Amino acid sequence: MLPEDPFILLSVINTKLRDEYKDLNALADGMDEDASFIKEKLESAGFKYDENSNQFR
């Protein structure tokens, strides 16, 4: 289960993207989550996924 707080979520997702997954879709598949949900949650807090760096900024 993912954290509700968007700043904690940001930290968790970016750490996993850096250490474990090649991109957001692989992370979502590996965690049995919806990539769109993750993007929407983080975008609502002002963060956008950057495919080139494989992280939310």
Buried (B, 14 or more C-beta within 10 A) or exposed (E): EEEEEBEEBBEBBBEBBEEEBEEBEBBBEEBEBEBEEBBEBBEEEEBEBEEEEBBBE
